[in-house]
Amino acid sequence: RSYFPSTVVQVMQKDALRRLNLTRLLLEPEMLEAVEPDVHLVGTLLSLNRVMPEKARESARAVVRKVVDELERRLAQRTRTAVTGALDRAARTHRPRRVAEIDWDRTIRANLRNYLPEAGTVVPDRLVGYARRQRAMQREVVLCVDQSGSMAASVVYSGVFAAALASVRSLKTSLVVFDTSVVDLTAHLHDPVEVLFGTQLGGGTDINRALAYAEGLITRPSDSILILISDLHEGGVREEMLRRMAAMTASGVQVIVLLALSDEGQPSYDHDNAAALAALNIPAFACTPDAFPDLMAAAVERRDVAAWAERRLGVPSAR
């Protein structure tokens, strides 16, 4: 994938499947029962998706389903709970009805002028609390995912999280995957397996084209979150990509860049593009799947995501 165009890679993969008899392995029930399915195996199967014979694809789908079901059990409910709670907290009231509704952090900040040094305490004269958001106020979330070969694990996790977010009624969630072309998988978010088999791992990268499409999905910029998941190795027009990111941020869109969404450590990424985004006050960092629900909660509440990443993940936003 590093040295050949995607059309050549597909021919080589198909030839390898035939010459090494890998197709037969994929069709063997014993192999499926013995193998330990994980995200990386799913990534490998998805990269072969376009050259698999139909019977092998059915076997591969069973493996992918097993991994997706496990990820959903581990992560989907946590995501829905974190985001739903954040949506409720995002609305504020100055007349909280119960102690549980008081936002103590914001209340203390709002009353620091009433600090009594001799008592070592703050005497609040104004409470800040949480209020329920109206159902009509729907946040827009666009996940824009790089499906180049190096982003395989990120693609798998993104599909699972996008499906979980799509089940939250207060969110309007869209999922866009891209290489040099752009594919909108929003219609398949009811089934993460269908989402994953709609991807095509490998190929080049045109972030600017993907952002142009994602921008067209946003109808209320000040109430929208765009999460770009990419290693930032842009093969399109870099200056136009940065200009587009700056324009979306200026319009009120909360733009977050995840250099990877995986269990691995610091990914390989384009440091120059990351530094350019940092200059635009757009946070860029790698995120683990277990931390993603809390990231979404922080984004929904419009907290400082770069500060959240440094505190929660122990890594500063990329420079």
Order of alpha helices (4+ residues) and beta strands (2+ residues): alpha-alpha-alpha-alpha-alpha-alpha-beta-alpha-beta-beta-beta-beta-alpha-beta-beta-alpha-alpha-beta-alpha-beta-alpha-beta-alpha-alpha
